[in-house]
């Protein structure tokens, strides 16, 4: 799951979104909104990573560097 969903990248994207939201709100942080953003951002980024692996599996099988990707 770590490789399929690229959890390090997903974490970085989610962290960046949360910091951006905090800056945009000028310190008036709403915990529920932050939780919603964290959940939605994590699910969207993980889903995009999994979809990318699925759509690129034919090309990944050909290239030496990407032959060991999680989806055959």
C-alpha positions as CSV (number, residue, x, y, z in Angstrom):
1,X,0.0,0.0,0.0
2,X,2.9,2.4,0.7
3,X,4.2,2.0,-2.8
4,X,0.8,1.9,-4.5
5,X,-0.5,5.1,-2.9
6,X,2.9,6.9,-2.7
7,X,2.3,7.8,1.0
8,X,5.4,10.1,1.3
9,X,4.1,12.2,-1.6
10,X,0.5,12.1,-0.3
11,X,1.7,13.2,3.1
12,X,3.7,16.1,1.6
13,X,0.7,17.2,-0.6
14,X,-1.6,17.1,2.4
15,X,0.8,18.9,4.6
16,X,1.2,21.6,2.0
17,X,-2.5,22.0,1.6
18,X,-3.0,22.3,5.4
19,X,-0.3,24.9,5.7
20,X,-1.7,26.9,2.8
21,X,-5.1,26.8,4.3
22,X,-3.8,28.1,7.6
23,X,-1.9,30.9,5.9
24,X,-5.0,31.8,3.8
25,X,-7.2,32.0,6.9
26,X,-4.6,34.3,8.5
27,X,-4.5,32.4,11.7
28,X,-8.2,31.8,12.2
29,X,-7.9,28.1,12.0
30,X,-11.1,26.0,12.0
31,X,-10.3,22.5,13.2
32,X,-13.2,20.8,11.4
33,X,-12.3,22.4,8.1
34,X,-8.7,21.4,8.5
35,X,-9.8,17.8,9.3
36,X,-12.0,17.8,6.2
37,X,-9.2,19.1,4.0
38,X,-6.8,16.5,5.5
39,X,-9.2,13.6,4.8
40,X,-10.2,14.8,1.3
41,X,-6.7,15.7,0.3
42,X,-5.3,12.4,1.5
43,X,-7.9,10.4,-0.3
44,X,-7.7,12.4,-3.5
45,X,-3.9,12.3,-3.7
46,X,-3.8,8.5,-2.9
47,X,-6.5,7.8,-5.4
48,X,-4.6,9.8,-8.1
49,X,-1.4,7.9,-7.4
50,X,-3.2,4.5,-7.6
51,X,-5.0,5.5,-10.8
52,X,-1.7,6.6,-12.3
53,X,-0.1,3.2,-11.5
54,X,-3.1,1.5,-13.1
55,X,-3.1,3.6,-16.3
56,X,0.7,3.4,-16.7
57,X,1.1,-0.4,-16.2
58,X,1.6,-1.2,-19.9
59,X,4.4,1.4,-20.2
60,X,5.9,0.4,-16.9
61,X,6.2,-3.2,-18.0
62,X,8.4,-2.1,-21.0
63,X,10.8,0.2,-19.2
64,X,13.7,-1.3,-17.1
65,X,13.4,1.4,-14.4
66,X,9.7,0.8,-13.8
67,X,9.3,-2.9,-14.3
68,X,8.9,-3.5,-10.6
69,X,5.9,-1.2,-10.0
70,X,3.1,-2.5,-7.7
71,X,0.6,-3.3,-10.5
72,X,1.7,-5.9,-13.0
